[in-house]
Amino acid sequence: MSAIGQRPRFKKGRADLAMSDEQQLKTILIVDDHELVRMGLRQVIVQHFAARFNVADAKSLEQALLYLKPHADEVFLLLLDLNLGDTRGLAGLQLLKQRYPDLPIAVVSGTPDARVREEALAQGALGYFCKVGEAGDLKNLLDTIESAHGSNHLKARHDTLVRSRNLKPGIRLTSRQVQVLELVLSGLDNQAIAGETGLALGSVKNCVSTIFLDFNVRSRAELIRLFS
């Protein structure tokens, strides 16, 4: 078993027991059909982040959707296994992004397939981490949780999304497109965006081209002027 799934002997409960009941904590939602993986992830998260947020879990996509219906605004990150009892491949990610386009989702999968990883990132996943990967995957996952829990970059993306909708009412950008748009507006070229997002250079080019079409512009300079 990978480092992510090790030492699962953790009693389920809130990760904020040391916090005041008056404090409103954000939640990380783990969606995986293997109980040992859910418990292992929960333990690792609690060990590293103590009482900074709540940890909830679901064993199926259906359970995750039922949880999100009343709690979506509380969830700052969803960790998603691609192969659940009621969904396979990228279908679960696609459905979640369709219903909750602003919800950050990181894939934690047992599929070490570079093509699946690339497609998941292209469809808006915040990251892709393999359960059977190197120890570096665990560190990168924890770094992603840390980043997602910070409000600055999420607020920036929300602001970019709001500005996009104000400029083009009815426009529907994926979270990945919002991220790339934000980086383009920050002045990054395609190579730098690829390094920042983990996407292949070709995927970045395709994403930028789609953004240009959505906003009816032909260049970065024109896009930046539109948002100025």
C-alpha positions in Angstrom: 0.0 0.0 0.0 1.2 3.5 -0.8 2.3 6.1 1.7 -1.1 7.8 1.2 -3.0 4.7 2.3 -0.8 3.6 5.2 -1.6 3.4 8.9 -5.4 3.5 8.6 -6.1 2.9 12.3 -7.7 6.3 12.9 -10.9 6.7 14.7 -13.3 8.8 12.5 -14.3 12.1 13.9 -13.9 15.9 13.5 -10.5 17.2 12.8 -11.3 20.4 14.8 -11.8 18.9 18.3 -9.4 21.5 19.8 -11.2 24.4 18.1 -14.1 26.5 19.6 -17.5 25.5 18.5 -18.1 29.1 17.5 -15.4 28.9 14.8 -16.6 28.0 11.4 -14.1 25.7 9.7 -13.8 24.8 6.1 -14.1 21.1 5.2 -12.0 18.8 3.0 -14.1 16.0 1.5 -12.5 12.6 0.7 -14.4 10.5 -1.9 -13.1 6.9 -2.2 -14.8 3.5 -2.1 -12.0 1.9 -0.1 -12.4 2.4 3.6 -8.7 1.9 4.3 -7.8 4.6 1.9 -10.3 7.0 3.4 -9.1 6.4 6.9 -5.5 6.6 5.8 -6.0 9.9 4.0 -7.9 11.2 7.0 -5.1 10.2 9.4 -2.4 11.8 7.2 -4.3 15.0 6.9 -5.1 15.3 10.6 -1.4 14.5 11.5 -0.2 17.3 9.2 -2.8 19.9 9.6 -4.2 19.2 13.1 -7.3 21.2 13.9 -7.3 23.6 11.0 -10.3 22.2 9.2 -12.9 19.5 9.2 -12.4 16.2 7.3 -15.5 14.4 5.9 -15.7 11.4 3.6 -18.0 9.6 1.2 -17.7 6.1 -0.3 -19.5 6.8 -3.5 -20.3 9.7 -5.9 -23.9 9.5 -4.8 -22.9 10.0 -1.1 -20.6 12.9 -2.1 -23.4 14.6 -4.0 -25.8 14.1 -1.0 -23.2 15.7 1.3 -22.4 18.6 -1.1 -26.1 19.5 -1.5 -26.3 21.3 1.9 -22.5 21.7 2.5 -20.9 22.7 -0.8 -20.1 26.2 0.5 -18.1 24.7 3.4 -15.9 22.4 1.2 -12.7 24.0 0.1 -11.3 20.9 -1.5 -12.6 17.5 -2.7 -10.2 14.6 -3.0 -11.7 12.2 -5.7 -11.0 8.7 -6.6 -11.8 8.1 -10.3 -13.0 4.6 -9.9 -15.9 4.4 -7.5 -18.7 1.8 -7.1 -21.1 4.1 -9.0 -18.8 5.8 -11.5 -15.7 5.0 -13.6 -13.0 7.1 -15.2 -13.5 10.8 -15.6 -17.3 10.7 -15.4 -17.4 11.5 -11.7 -15.1 14.5 -12.1 -17.1 15.8 -15.1 -20.4 15.5 -13.2 -19.0 17.3 -10.1 -17.5 20.1 -12.2 -20.8 20.5 -14.0 -22.8 20.8 -10.8 -20.1 22.6 -8.7 -17.9 24.4 -11.2 -16.2 26.5 -8.5 -15.4 23.6 -6.2 -11.6 22.7 -6.3 -11.1 19.0 -6.9 -7.9 17.0 -6.7 -7.8 13.5 -8.1 -6.3 10.7 -5.8 -6.3 7.7 -8.1 -4.9 4.2 -8.4 -4.4 4.8 -12.1 -0.8 5.9 -12.9 -1.8 6.7 -16.5 -0.2 9.9 -17.9 -3.1 10.3 -20.4 -5.7 10.1 -17.7 -3.8 12.5 -15.6 -3.5 15.0 -18.5 -7.2 14.7 -19.3 -8.2 15.2 -15.6 -6.1 18.3 -15.4 -7.5 19.6 -18.6 -11.0 19.1 -17.2 -10.3 21.2 -14.2 -8.7 19.0 -11.6 -6.5 21.0 -9.2 -4.0 18.1 -9.2 -3.6 14.4 -9.9 -1.9 12.1 -7.3 -1.4 8.4 -7.6 -2.1 6.2 -4.6 0.7 3.8 -5.7 3.1 6.6 -6.6 6.3 7.9 -5.1 6.5 9.5 -1.7 6.7 12.8 -3.6 3.0 12.4 -4.5 2.1 12.5 -0.9 4.1 15.7 -0.3 2.6 17.3 -3.4 -0.9 16.3 -2.2 -0.2 17.9 1.2 1.1 21.0 -0.6 -2.0 21.2 -2.7 -4.2 21.0 0.4 -2.2 23.8 2.0 -2.5 25.9 -1.1 -6.3 25.2 -1.5 -6.9 26.1 2.2 -5.3 29.5 1.7 -7.9 31.9 0.5 -5.8 34.3 -1.6 -5.5 32.3 -4.8 -9.1 31.0 -4.6 -10.3 34.6 -4.1 -8.2 35.7 -7.1 -9.8 32.9 -9.3 -13.3 33.8 -8.0 -12.7 37.5 -8.9 -11.4 36.4 -12.4 -14.5 34.3 -12.9 -16.8 37.2 -11.8 -15.1 39.6 -14.1 -15.4 37.1 -17.0 -19.1 36.7 -16.4 -19.5 40.5 -16.3 -17.7 40.9 -19.6 -19.4 37.9 -21.2 -22.8 37.1 -19.5 -23.6 33.5 -19.8 -20.0 32.4 -20.4 -19.2 29.0 -18.7 -15.5 28.6 -18.0 -14.1 25.5 -16.3 -12.0 25.9 -13.2 -8.9 25.0 -15.3 -9.8 27.7 -17.9 -10.2 30.3 -15.1 -6.8 29.3 -13.8 -5.1 29.6 -17.2 -7.0 32.9 -17.8 -5.7 34.2 -14.5 -2.1 33.2 -15.4 -2.4 34.8 -18.9 -3.7 38.0 -17.4 -0.7 37.9 -15.0 1.6 37.9 -18.1 2.8 34.3 -18.1 3.6 32.7 -21.5 2.4 29.2 -22.4 5.6 27.5 -21.2 5.4 29.2 -17.8 1.7 28.3 -17.5 2.5 24.6 -18.3 5.0 24.6 -15.5 2.6 26.3 -13.1 -0.4 24.0 -13.8 1.3 20.7 -14.6 -0.4 20.6 -18.0 1.3 19.6 -21.2 2.3 22.6 -23.4 -0.1 21.4 -26.1 -3.0 21.4 -23.6 -2.1 24.9 -22.5 -2.1 26.1 -26.1 -5.6 24.5 -26.7 -6.9 26.1 -23.5 -5.6 29.5 -24.4 -7.1 29.2 -27.9 -10.5 28.3 -26.4 -10.3 31.4 -24.1 -9.5 33.6 -27.0 -12.5 32.3 -28.9 -14.8 32.6 -25.8 -13.8 36.3 -25.5 -13.6 36.9 -29.2 -10.0 38.2 -29.1 -7.0 37.3 -31.2 -4.0 37.9 -28.9 -2.9 38.1 -25.3 -2.6 41.9 -25.5 -6.2 42.2 -26.6 -7.4 39.9 -23.8 -5.5 41.8 -21.2 -6.9 45.1 -22.5 -10.4 43.6 -22.3 -9.9 42.9 -18.6 -8.1 46.2 -17.8 
